[in-house]
Amino acid sequence: MYRRAYALLVGTALVMGLLAIVAALVLDKRLADPDGFLGPSWLRLPLLLSGAFLADIVPRTLWLSRGRPGQWRSVARERIRDHWTRERLTLVVMGIVCFYITYVSYRNLKSFLPFIMGDKKYDYELHLVDQALMLGNEPADVLHAMLGTDVAAHFLSSIYLWFLPLVPLAVTAWLVWSRNISYGYWFVTSQVIAWTLGTLSYYMLPTLGPGFAYPWLYEDLASTPTNDLMDALFNSRVRVTLEGVEGAVQSTAGFASLHTAITLLVALMVQYTVRSRVVHWIAWVNFGLTIAATLYFGWHYIADDVAGILIALLAFYLGGIASGQKFERHGLASHPTTTTSAVPVEAKD
């Protein structure tokens, strides 16, 4: 049942990995392993897999046993027998490995962008589009006037930076706790497609982003961790492009906005696979605030966010088809066509 999901998930990760390797060889550069606070790759992947397993077993065991050590083994064994089937283990291992390969390749291909595409940028053109859409005004000026530049800056900074833990937490959540195996494949397959399309978009239309191209528009903002992150990215770009520091990565690219794409993808997955309306509202509000933050701080142009939305919709649909989802009501709803690789389910009434 999941052959299409297997093929799309593994194939996309392999293509991204091969592209990163070829680019590194052509440019005579070393592939970097970014965000390696957990150690080298050979150690990090086992840690991620073990962490996903323990995150499911330990809290549940402690809760159901009411803290009585004598019941820990029986409760844990029951959970492992019922939940950690061969199919669940396959999903978790394949999902984490393929996502990890895709993400590391994305970071390297993004870092290679200035060396492959040269100095050509399209910030001026997208800036003109922003002004046309805002009737001659700057999106940043409008948002700063509406929201202010102090309290709103700190609030939107927390929203923007929440994206960093959201990505691994969301991947883990759908792989480990999805009530239907197909939902896990849907989410992780859509994720690797989105990151791949995002990488492609950087090469189709290279930009720096308004915060780097027009920094004077954001000088009145209060100092926040988001400003610090932007400064760090600028410094990393200098180290990579001008100083040639080996092992460093540059992460400056505007079109398209993957913050927008991934938060929308999460919101769509929540809407279609999670039953809680409260969680629905949280996911959609987070998506809306993320778009506001990208414009408020100058990470992206309006066109970047529009492109991010299109990437999310395409990745969501392709991941759904590959994982056996049946879309209905003109795509506004869906139902899975399987509970496992062998057991079909009936369509909703």
N, C-alpha and C positions, 0 to 999 in steps of 0.2 A: 504493500500500500504506500510505503514511503519512498519508493525508488526515485520518484521525481524530486522529493525533498533532499534525499541523499545526494543525488546527482548535482542539484543546484547548489546545495550548501558546500559540498566538497569541491565541486568544480570552480565555484567563485573564489573560494579560499586559495585553491591552487593557482588560478590565474593571477590573483593579486600577489601571491608569493613569488611566482615566476617573473612577473613584471618588476617587482622590487629587486630581485636578484640580477636580472638583465640590466636594469638601470644602473645599479651599483657597479657592475662589471664595465659597462660602457663609459661611465663617468670616472672609473678607477677610484671609487669611494667605498668605504666600509659600511655595511649595514649596521645601523644602530639599534639597540634594544631599549627603547624609551620607557620611562616610568618603572625602572627596575629596582624599586625599593625592596622587593621581596627576594632579590638575588638574581642569578642568571636564569635563562629560560629553562634549562634542564631541571632546575629546582622549583621555579615559579609555577609551571603547569601542574606538577603533583600537589603543590600547596593549594592551588585554586580548586582542583578536583576534591582534595581532602576537605577543604573548607566548605564546599558546597554540601558534601555528605554530612559533616558535623553540624552545619547550620540547620539541617533538617532533623537529625537524630537527637542531639543533646537537649535543646529546649523542650522538645516534645516529650522526651523521656523524663526529664525533671518535672514537667507539669503533670503528666498522667500518673507518675508514681508518687506525687505529692511529696517529693523529696526523700522518700524511703529507699535507701540504697539496696535493700533486699529485692526490690521490684525492678531495678534498673535493667538488668539483663533481659528479663522476660518482655518488658515493654519495648526495648530496643530491638530485640529479635522479631517481635511481631511487626514492627514498622518496617524493618528490612525485608521481611518475607512478603508483606502486602504491597509495599510501595517501591522498593528498590529492586524491581524486576530486571530481567535482562534488557528489556526495551527501555526502561528508565535509565539504566546505566549507559546504554548505547547513546541515548539522546544527550545525557549530560557530558559524556566524554567527547563525542563528536561535536556537540555544540560549543563547548569551551575551547577545544583545540582549533576548530575552524574559525571561531570568532577571534581568537588570539592571533592566529596567522593573518587574518584579514586586517585586524587593527594595527598590528606592528608593520605590515606592509603599507597600509595607509599612511602611517606616520612617516615612514621612510620616503615614499613617493611624494608626499607633501613637502618633505625637506629637500628633495631633489628638484623641485619645481623651478627655482630661479636658474639652475644650471642647464635645464633642458629647454625652458621657454625663453630665457634671456630677460631683457629689460622691458619688454612690451607689457604694458598694463592697461586695463580698461576702466580705471577708477574715474577718469574724467567723464567718460560716456555714461557710466552708471550714476554718477553724481548729477548729471544733467537730467537723467530720467527721474531721479528723486525730486529735483526741483520742479519738474513738469508735473509730476503727480501731486505735489503739495502746492501747486499754483504759485510757484516762485519762491516758496519758503523752504527752509532746511528742516527735514524731519527732526533732527536733534533740537533745533531751536524751539520747534512747536512742543515737543515733549518736555523740554526743560521748563518752558513757560507754564505748561499745564500742571506738571508734577513737582516743580521745584528742583533744586540741585543739591539738597542736603539729605533730608530724611529719605526721600524716594531713592536717592543714589545708593544709600546703604541697603535699603530693602531690595532693590532690583539687583544689586551686587550679589546678595545671598541667593537670589533666584538663579542668576546666571551661573554662579559657581556650584550650585546644587547639581548641575548637569554632570560634573566630574564623578561623584559617587553614584549618580542615578544610573549611568550606563552599565557598570558591572553588577549593580544590585538588581536591575531589571532583568538582565540576561540570566542571572542566577535564579531569580524568582520564577521565571517561566520555565526554565529547564527543570528545576527541582520540584516546584509546587503546582505546576499546571494540572488542573483536574482531568484534562484530556491530553494524552501524549501528543496528539496532532497540534495542540496549541503551542507546545514547546518548540516543535519544528517550525511552525508558522512564525513565531517570534524571532528565533535565531536566524532562520533563513532570510527573513525580511531585514534583519539587522545587517548581515553581511552584504546584502544587495545594496542597502542604503549607503554604507560606508564605501562600497565600490563605486557607486554612481557619484557620490560626493567627490571621490578622488578624480574621476573623469571630468567632473565639472570644473575643478581647479585648472585643468589643462585646457579645457575648452575656452575659458574666459578668465585669464589670470588677473587678479586684483589684490590689492593690499587690504582694502577696507577703509571706510571713511575716517576712522580713528587714527590710522597711520598716514593716510594721504592728506587729510585736512584736520590736523590735530588742534588747531586754534578754535574749532567749533566746540570743543569739549573742555576748555581750560577752566571754566567756572564750576565744574563738578567737584563735589567734596571728595577728599581722598578716601578711597575704598580698596579692599583687596582686589577688586576687578581692575582698577587702575594699576595696581602693582603687577597684576598678571600681564596686562598689556605692555608695561615697561619691560617685564622679563622676556616676553616674546620678541620685542624689538631688539633687546640685547642678544638674544639667541640668534636672531637673523643676522646681526652684525658678525657674531662669532663664526657662523657657518659661511656666509657669503663673502665677507671681507677678510676675516682672519684665518679661515680654513681650518678651524678646530675640528679634529677628528673625533667621532663619537657623539658630537653634539647634533641636535636636530633643530630645524627652524620650522615653526608652525604658523606662519603668517600667510593666510590665503582667505579671500572673502567670499567668492562665488563658488558654490552655493553655501548657504548656512546649514551646517549639519546640526547645530543646536536646534534649529527649527525643525529639521527633518526628523531627528531622533525623538524629540519631545512629542511631536505629532504622532510618530509611529507608536510610541508608548501609549498615548491617549487613545489611539484607534484600537490597539490591542486590549486596553482596559475596557473600552466601550463594547467590544465584540466578545470578550472572553471572561470578563469578571462581572459578577452579579450585583455587587454593591454600588448603589447610586452615589453614595458618598465618595467612593474611590473614583467614580466617573467624574464627578465635579472637580475633585482635586487634580486629576490628570489634565482635564481641559483648561482649568485655570492656570496650571503650571505652564501649559503650552502657550496660552495667550500672554502671560507675563514674560515668558522667555522671548517672544517676538519683540515685546516692548523693550526689554533689556538690550537686545541686539542693536536696536536703533538708538536707544538712549545713550549708550556708551560708545557708539560708533564702531561696533564690531562689523556691522553689515549694512548694505544698502537695501532698499525695499525689494529690488529685484533679487537679491540674495535670498531673502526670506520666501519670496514667491517660488523660486527655484527649489528651495528646501521643502516646501509643501508638495510640489510635484514629485520630488524624489520619494518622499514618504508615501504618497498615494500609490506610486508605481511599485515600490518595494513591498508595501502591504498587500497589494493585489497579487503580485507574482508569488510572494511567500504563501499566501492563502491558497492559490491554485495548486502550487507544488505540494502542499501539505494535506490536500484533500478537503478543503473547505468548499462548501456550496453556497455561493452568494445568491441572495434573493432580495425581493423588494427593491429592484434597481440598484443593488449593491449596498443598501442601507442596513442590511442584516445578513447573517450567515448561519450555517450550522455545519458541524463536522460530519463527514461521511464515515467516520470510524472512531472507535474508542481505543483500539490497538491496531497493529498492522494487519490483523486478521478478522476483527469483529466489527461489522458495520453497525451503524445506528440509524434510527429512523429520522426523517426530516421533521422539523417542528411544524405544528399545525399553523 
